[in-house]
Amino acid sequence: MEKRMKKTAAILLVLISISATTHQAYSNPYWFKEGAYIKYAMTMPHNPKKNEVNIFMIWPRLLPKDAYKEVKDLYEGDSDLFKIDNRTMISLFVTGNSYLTFEILNVTNETAFVKVTLEMNNVSVRPGVTLPRLVLSRVLLLNLSNMVYYEEDGTPIGPPTFFIDPANPPKKGDYLLTPAFMKKYDLRGDDIVVTNVSFTWMEDKILHTHYRDFIPPYLLVESEGAYVIDDLTRGDGHTITTGLIYEPDTGVLITTLLSDMTAELTSLGVIGAIALDRVNSRKLYKLIDEGKADKEWYAQGFNLYDTNIEFPDYGSTQSPSTPIKYFFVLSLLVLMIIFIRNEPRWRR
């Protein structure tokens, strides 16, 4: 009996050692290296209906310099009737595809540079004035020790949203945007924080994205209920709602629900969005009408479109998510502690 107990304890120690090694690996994802990229899309039908338009709310002060000029020229035109006001948001109406891309340009032990690009096609700010293509792009410095983006002057922006550390998922109260960043750009309102984290979103449904299908479990990170003033002159504002869906084993974002304010999007000037993947929305409505929505779902936000990251292939079987794996190992650790404490009693 004693030999068997010692053997069991040794096995538990090995499992815990493996767990610790895995935890360290997930702190720096295997795919997070120079050259990795992830591209998301919101697609439009070839002939969109009048209500099939995506709206991106822009805070002009945050626009990249080259894009600011393009938007200013588009908004003001040759008339003196329209003038960009840095104290008021402007709305971009998009009737073509939109793409959001993250590219990892350089990685050291301490930092990484991440290029964030939002491409919008068929963009207008008022009737009769359309820009075929508008690109907002910026390179952000990511501090790998605390996983926060920083501006050149040292202002913290917020954590990355296109991936998380699966072993340490976001918690309620974590900032999506730091108060220091919001204050710097005169974004007044509530703190933009995580309000819910859940592993039960679509827990029995296959998720269709443009890139591939995914199977549960998924990790949902939400931020909702915060209020941001988008017109400093009149005091008008809007409520912030952000939903982010992750593949738990890699930590990679696979789709968004509504996506108003995140570190990357807001650094490009976006402080709100009324936007959906209209092609997938049509597919989802058809699925619901056919009574098949109990087994599958179509991603309606920015959903995965292209990447050079390799995802685990589980076929049709469901894999336990990383936190579930750690829960299992934690249970083994508790058993080992109980064994150690009770070993003298068992010997007697």
C-alpha positions as CSV (number, residue, x, y, z in Angstrom):
1,M,0.0,0.0,0.0
2,E,2.8,2.4,1.0
3,K,4.7,1.8,-2.3
4,R,1.4,2.4,-4.3
5,M,0.9,5.7,-2.5
6,K,4.4,6.9,-3.2
7,K,4.0,5.9,-6.8
8,T,0.8,7.9,-7.0
9,A,2.4,10.9,-5.4
10,A,5.3,10.7,-7.9
11,I,2.8,10.6,-10.8
12,L,1.0,13.7,-9.4
13,L,4.3,15.6,-9.1
14,V,5.1,14.8,-12.8
15,L,1.6,16.0,-13.9
16,I,2.0,19.2,-11.9
17,S,5.5,19.8,-13.4
18,I,4.0,19.3,-16.9
19,S,1.3,21.8,-16.0
20,A,3.8,24.4,-14.9
21,T,5.8,24.0,-18.2
22,T,2.6,24.3,-20.2
23,H,1.6,27.5,-18.2
24,Q,5.0,29.1,-19.1
25,A,4.5,28.2,-22.8
26,Y,1.1,29.9,-22.9
27,S,2.5,33.1,-21.4
28,N,4.3,33.5,-24.7
29,P,2.1,31.8,-27.3
30,Y,3.9,29.4,-29.7
31,W,2.5,31.4,-32.7
32,F,3.4,34.8,-31.4
33,K,6.5,35.6,-33.5
34,E,7.6,37.9,-36.2
35,G,5.6,37.4,-39.4
36,A,2.5,36.1,-37.8
37,Y,-0.7,37.7,-38.9
38,I,-4.4,37.5,-38.3
39,K,-7.1,39.0,-40.6
40,Y,-10.7,39.5,-39.8
41,A,-13.6,40.5,-42.1
42,M,-17.0,42.0,-42.1
43,T,-18.4,41.2,-45.6
44,M,-21.2,42.8,-47.5
45,P,-23.5,41.2,-50.1
46,H,-22.9,42.3,-53.7
47,N,-26.2,44.2,-53.7
48,P,-26.7,45.4,-50.1
49,K,-30.2,46.5,-49.1
50,K,-30.7,50.0,-47.8
51,N,-30.4,48.9,-44.1
52,E,-27.3,46.9,-44.8
53,V,-24.7,49.5,-44.0
54,N,-22.0,49.5,-41.3
55,I,-21.3,52.6,-39.3
56,F,-18.0,53.3,-37.6
57,M,-18.0,56.2,-35.1
58,I,-14.7,58.1,-35.4
59,W,-13.0,60.4,-32.9
60,P,-11.0,62.6,-35.2
61,R,-8.1,63.4,-32.8
62,L,-7.2,59.7,-32.8
63,L,-7.0,59.2,-36.6
64,P,-3.6,58.5,-38.0
65,K,-2.2,61.6,-39.7
66,D,-2.6,60.5,-43.3
67,A,-6.1,59.2,-42.7
68,Y,-7.1,62.4,-40.9
69,K,-6.4,64.3,-44.1
70,E,-8.4,61.9,-46.2
71,V,-11.4,61.9,-43.8
72,K,-11.2,65.7,-43.5
73,D,-11.2,66.2,-47.3
74,L,-14.1,63.7,-47.6
75,Y,-16.1,65.3,-44.9
76,E,-15.5,69.0,-45.7
77,G,-15.4,68.8,-49.5
78,D,-15.4,72.2,-51.3
79,S,-18.1,73.6,-49.2
80,D,-17.9,75.8,-46.1
81,L,-20.9,74.0,-44.7
82,F,-19.0,71.1,-43.1
83,K,-16.0,71.4,-40.9
84,I,-14.3,68.7,-38.8
85,D,-14.6,69.4,-35.1
86,N,-12.2,67.5,-32.9
87,R,-14.7,67.8,-30.1
88,T,-17.3,65.8,-32.0
89,M,-17.3,62.3,-33.5
90,I,-18.1,61.8,-37.1
91,S,-19.7,58.7,-38.6
92,L,-18.3,56.7,-41.5
93,F,-20.9,54.8,-43.5
94,V,-19.5,51.7,-45.1
95,T,-21.3,49.6,-47.8
96,G,-18.4,47.5,-48.8
97,N,-16.2,44.9,-47.1
98,S,-14.3,45.9,-44.0
99,Y,-11.0,44.1,-42.9
100,L,-9.1,44.3,-39.6
101,T,-5.6,42.9,-39.7
102,F,-2.9,42.4,-37.0
103,E,0.7,41.8,-38.1
104,I,3.5,41.1,-35.7
105,L,6.6,42.9,-37.0
106,N,9.2,42.4,-34.3
107,V,9.5,40.4,-31.1
108,T,12.2,40.7,-28.4
109,N,12.2,39.4,-24.8
110,E,10.5,42.5,-23.6
111,T,8.4,44.0,-26.4
112,A,6.7,43.5,-29.7
113,F,5.6,45.8,-32.5
114,V,2.1,45.1,-33.8
115,K,0.7,46.7,-36.9
116,V,-3.0,47.2,-36.8
117,T,-4.9,48.0,-40.0
118,L,-8.6,48.7,-40.6
119,E,-9.6,48.7,-44.3
120,M,-13.0,50.0,-45.2
121,N,-14.4,49.9,-48.8
122,N,-17.1,52.3,-50.2
123,V,-17.0,54.8,-47.4
124,S,-19.1,58.0,-47.2
125,V,-19.8,60.6,-44.5
126,R,-22.7,62.2,-46.3
127,P,-24.9,61.5,-49.3
128,G,-23.3,61.8,-52.7
129,V,-19.7,61.7,-51.4
130,T,-18.0,58.2,-51.5
131,L,-14.4,57.1,-51.0
132,P,-13.7,53.8,-52.7
133,R,-11.2,52.7,-50.0
134,L,-10.1,54.1,-46.7
135,V,-7.3,52.6,-44.7
136,L,-6.5,53.4,-41.0
137,S,-3.2,51.9,-39.9
138,R,-0.8,52.3,-36.9
139,V,2.1,50.4,-35.4
140,L,1.6,49.8,-31.6
141,L,4.3,48.9,-29.1
142,L,3.3,46.0,-26.9
143,N,5.0,45.5,-23.5
144,L,5.2,41.7,-23.1
145,S,5.8,41.9,-19.3
146,N,2.3,43.3,-18.6
147,M,0.6,42.8,-22.1
148,V,-0.3,46.4,-22.5
149,Y,0.2,48.7,-25.5
150,Y,2.0,52.0,-25.0
151,E,2.2,55.2,-27.0
152,E,5.6,56.8,-27.8
153,D,5.3,59.2,-24.8
154,G,4.7,56.2,-22.5
155,T,0.9,56.5,-22.2
156,P,-0.6,53.0,-21.6
157,I,-3.4,52.3,-24.1
158,G,-4.8,48.9,-23.0
159,P,-4.3,45.1,-23.5
160,P,-4.4,43.4,-26.9
161,T,-7.7,42.0,-28.0
162,F,-6.8,39.8,-30.9
163,F,-5.4,37.3,-28.4
164,I,-5.2,36.5,-24.7
165,D,-3.2,34.3,-22.4
166,P,-5.5,31.2,-22.1
167,A,-4.0,30.3,-18.8
168,N,-4.8,33.8,-17.4
169,P,-8.0,35.0,-19.1
170,P,-9.3,38.5,-18.5
171,K,-11.2,39.1,-15.3
172,K,-14.1,41.4,-14.4
173,G,-12.8,44.9,-13.8
174,D,-9.8,44.6,-16.1
175,Y,-9.4,47.7,-18.3
176,L,-9.9,47.4,-22.1
177,L,-8.8,51.0,-22.4
178,T,-6.8,52.8,-19.7
179,P,-8.2,56.0,-18.0
180,A,-4.8,57.7,-18.9
181,F,-5.4,57.1,-22.6
182,M,-9.0,58.3,-22.5
183,K,-8.0,61.4,-20.6
184,K,-5.2,62.2,-23.0
185,Y,-7.7,62.3,-25.9
186,D,-10.5,63.9,-24.1
187,L,-12.7,60.8,-24.1
188,R,-15.0,61.4,-21.1
189,G,-17.2,58.9,-19.6
190,D,-17.2,55.7,-17.6
191,D,-14.2,53.3,-17.3
192,I,-14.1,50.8,-20.2
193,V,-13.7,47.5,-18.3
194,V,-14.5,43.8,-18.6
195,T,-18.0,43.1,-17.2
196,N,-18.3,39.4,-17.9
197,V,-16.2,36.3,-18.7
198,S,-17.9,33.1,-19.7
199,F,-17.2,29.7,-21.2
200,T,-20.9,28.9,-21.9
201,W,-21.4,31.1,-25.0
202,M,-22.8,28.8,-27.7
203,E,-21.6,25.9,-25.7
204,D,-23.3,23.3,-28.0
205,K,-22.9,25.0,-31.4
206,I,-20.4,24.9,-34.2
207,L,-19.3,28.4,-35.1
208,H,-18.9,29.2,-38.8
209,T,-16.3,31.9,-39.7
210,H,-14.9,32.8,-43.2
211,Y,-11.7,31.0,-42.3
212,R,-12.9,27.7,-40.9
213,D,-15.5,26.2,-38.5
214,F,-14.8,26.0,-34.7
215,I,-16.2,23.8,-32.1
216,P,-17.0,24.6,-28.4
217,P,-15.9,25.5,-25.8
218,Y,-15.4,29.3,-26.6
219,L,-14.4,32.0,-24.2
220,L,-16.6,35.1,-24.2
221,V,-15.2,38.4,-22.8
222,E,-17.7,41.2,-22.6
223,S,-17.7,44.9,-21.8
224,E,-21.0,46.7,-21.7
225,G,-22.9,49.4,-19.8
226,A,-20.2,52.1,-20.0
227,Y,-21.1,55.5,-21.3
228,V,-18.8,57.7,-23.4
229,I,-19.5,61.3,-24.4
230,D,-19.0,61.7,-28.2
231,D,-19.9,65.3,-28.5
232,L,-18.2,67.5,-26.0
233,T,-20.1,70.6,-27.2
234,R,-23.6,69.3,-26.6
235,G,-22.7,66.5,-24.1
236,D,-24.2,63.7,-26.2
237,G,-22.8,60.2,-25.9
238,H,-23.4,56.5,-26.4
239,T,-23.3,53.2,-24.5
240,I,-20.3,50.9,-25.1
241,T,-20.8,47.2,-25.9
242,T,-18.0,44.9,-26.8
243,G,-18.1,41.1,-27.1
244,L,-15.0,39.1,-27.9
245,I,-15.0,35.4,-28.6
246,Y,-11.7,33.4,-28.2
247,E,-10.5,29.9,-29.1
248,P,-9.4,28.8,-25.6
249,D,-6.4,26.6,-26.4
250,T,-4.6,29.2,-28.5
251,G,-6.1,32.4,-27.0
252,V,-6.8,33.7,-30.5
253,L,-9.8,35.9,-31.1
254,I,-12.1,34.2,-33.7
255,T,-15.0,36.6,-33.8
256,T,-16.5,39.7,-32.2
257,L,-20.1,40.4,-31.4
258,L,-20.5,44.2,-31.3
259,S,-17.1,45.8,-31.0
260,D,-17.2,49.4,-29.9
261,M,-14.0,50.3,-28.0
262,T,-10.8,48.2,-27.8
263,A,-7.2,49.2,-27.5
264,E,-6.4,48.6,-31.2
265,L,-9.6,50.0,-32.8
266,T,-9.7,53.1,-30.6
267,S,-6.0,53.8,-31.3
268,L,-7.2,54.0,-35.0
269,G,-9.9,56.5,-34.1
270,V,-12.9,54.1,-33.6
271,I,-15.0,54.8,-30.5
272,G,-18.1,52.9,-31.5
273,A,-19.6,50.8,-34.3
274,I,-23.0,49.7,-35.5
275,A,-21.6,47.0,-37.8
276,L,-22.2,43.4,-38.7
277,D,-21.0,40.9,-41.3
278,R,-24.0,41.2,-43.5
279,V,-23.3,38.1,-45.6
280,N,-23.1,35.9,-42.5
281,S,-26.1,37.6,-41.0
282,R,-28.2,36.5,-44.1
283,K,-26.9,33.0,-43.6
284,L,-27.8,33.1,-39.9
285,Y,-31.3,34.3,-40.5
286,K,-31.8,31.5,-43.0
287,L,-30.5,29.0,-40.4
288,I,-32.9,30.3,-37.8
289,D,-35.8,30.2,-40.3
290,E,-35.0,26.5,-41.1
291,G,-34.9,25.6,-37.4
292,K,-31.2,24.6,-37.5
293,A,-29.8,27.3,-35.1
294,D,-29.7,24.8,-32.2
295,K,-26.5,23.1,-33.6
296,E,-24.6,25.8,-35.4
297,W,-24.1,29.6,-35.6
298,Y,-22.6,32.1,-38.0
299,A,-20.2,34.7,-36.8
300,Q,-21.7,38.2,-37.4
301,G,-19.0,40.6,-36.2
302,F,-15.4,40.8,-37.3
303,N,-14.8,37.2,-37.9
304,L,-11.6,35.2,-38.8
305,Y,-10.9,35.5,-42.4
306,D,-7.2,34.6,-42.9
307,T,-4.1,33.7,-40.8
308,N,-0.8,31.9,-40.9
309,I,-1.3,30.6,-37.4
310,E,-2.0,26.9,-37.1
311,F,-4.9,25.9,-34.9
312,P,-5.2,22.5,-33.2
313,D,-7.3,20.2,-35.3
314,Y,-9.7,18.2,-33.1
315,G,-11.8,16.9,-35.9
316,S,-15.4,16.5,-34.7
317,T,-14.5,15.8,-31.1
318,Q,-14.6,18.4,-28.4
319,S,-11.4,19.4,-26.6
320,P,-11.3,20.7,-23.1
321,S,-10.3,24.3,-22.9
322,T,-7.1,25.3,-21.3
323,P,-8.7,26.6,-18.1
324,I,-10.5,23.2,-17.8
325,K,-7.2,21.5,-18.1
326,Y,-5.8,23.6,-15.3
327,F,-8.8,22.9,-13.2
328,F,-8.0,19.2,-13.6
329,V,-4.4,19.6,-12.6
330,L,-5.4,21.8,-9.7
331,S,-7.7,19.0,-8.5
332,L,-4.8,16.6,-8.6
333,L,-2.7,19.1,-6.6
334,V,-5.5,19.2,-3.9
335,L,-5.5,15.4,-3.8
336,M,-1.8,15.3,-3.3
337,I,-2.0,17.8,-0.4
338,I,-4.7,15.7,1.2
339,F,-2.5,12.6,0.7
340,I,0.6,14.3,2.3
341,R,-1.4,15.5,5.3
342,N,-3.1,12.1,5.9
343,E,-0.1,9.9,5.2
344,P,0.9,9.5,8.9
345,R,-2.7,8.6,9.8
346,W,-2.8,6.0,7.0
347,R,0.5,4.5,8.3
348,R,-1.0,4.1,11.8
